[in-house]
Amino acid sequence: MLAAVNAVLAPHAERLLDEAKALKAQLAARWHVLQFMFTPANRDDLIGGWPSTSDEVSALEARNAPLAELHEKVWEFLSHVNVHDEGKAAVARWRQVCEQLLRNAEAPLPT
């Protein structure tokens, strides 16, 4: 039965690995570009000053500085990318499927 389970899971694991590698490359590229845009070395040139108070944020927004409006969202994302928490639900689904496959090699896989 274990050989049958392995035969069912192997192609899916291979596909997931290929997709994960592609997603990692996309995420890494986007993360670094956002960091470049909002890093202290570049932000004054790209954003036109960096707000440290709510009044300064309002002043930048009033000058139509759209990047300034994004700074909090960008830094929140850059500093809190956490694939572990987001992945727990997916792992739970696959754990259930693996248990089902040990009883029935025809059990449906998650999409």
N, C-alpha and C positions, 0 to 999 in steps of 0.2 A: 504494500500500500504506500509506503514511504517513497518508493521509486515513482509511483504514479503521481503523487503529490508534487514531487520535484519536477517531473515532466510538465505538469500544469503550470507551476510557478516560475520556472526558469525563463521562458520567453517574456513574461510580464516583468520580472525583475530586470531583465536586460533592457527592456523598453523604458522602465522607470529610471534606470541609471542614465541612459542616453538623454532622456528628458531633463533629469536633474542637472546633468552637466551643462546642457544648453541654458537652462534657467539660471544656473549659478553664474555663467558668463554674462548673461543679460543683467542680472541683479548687480554683479560686481561693477560692470561698466556704468550703470546708472548711478550707483552709490558714489563712485569716484567722481563722476561729472557733477553731481549735486554738491559733493564736498568741495570740489574746485570752485564752483560758483559762489559758495557761501563761506569759504574759508577766510579767516581774518586777512590773509595776504592779498586776496582778490576782491573782497566784498566792497571796499570803499570805491574801487574803480567801477565795479559792475553795478552796484546798488546805489552809490552816491551817498555814502555815509551809513553808519550802523546805529540803529536805535538802541538806546539803553533804558529809556523811560517810555511810558505810554504816550506822553506828549510828543516825543521824537518819532514814535511809530506813526502817530496821527499826522505829523508834519510830512513825513515821507509819503504816506498814502495820499495826502492832499496834493503833493507834487506829482502824482501819478507814477509812483515808483512801484510797479507791480511785484518786483522781486522782494521788496521789503515786506510786502504783505505775506509772502510765503515763508519768511525766515523761521518763524516758530514751528510751522508744520514740517519744514525740511529738517531742522535740527532734532525735532522729536522723532522723526523717522530714522534719521542717520544714527542716532544714539540708542534707539530701542528696537532695531531689527532683531527679532527673536524667532528663529525658525522652530525652536523646541516646543514652545507653547502652541503655536499654530499647527504643528504636526501631530500633536497627541491624538486628535480625533481620527485622523487618517490611520494611525497605527492601531487604534482600537478596532476599526473596521477590518483591517487586514488580519489582526489577531483572531478575530471571530471567524473569518474565512479560512484561515489555516487550521483552526480547530475543526471546522466543518469538513475540510478537505481530507483530514485524517480519517474521517468516517465515510466520506463519499467523494471520490476524485472528480465527480461531475458537478460539485457545488459551484454556484456562480461566483465570479470574482467581482470585486468593486470596480466601478468605472473610473 
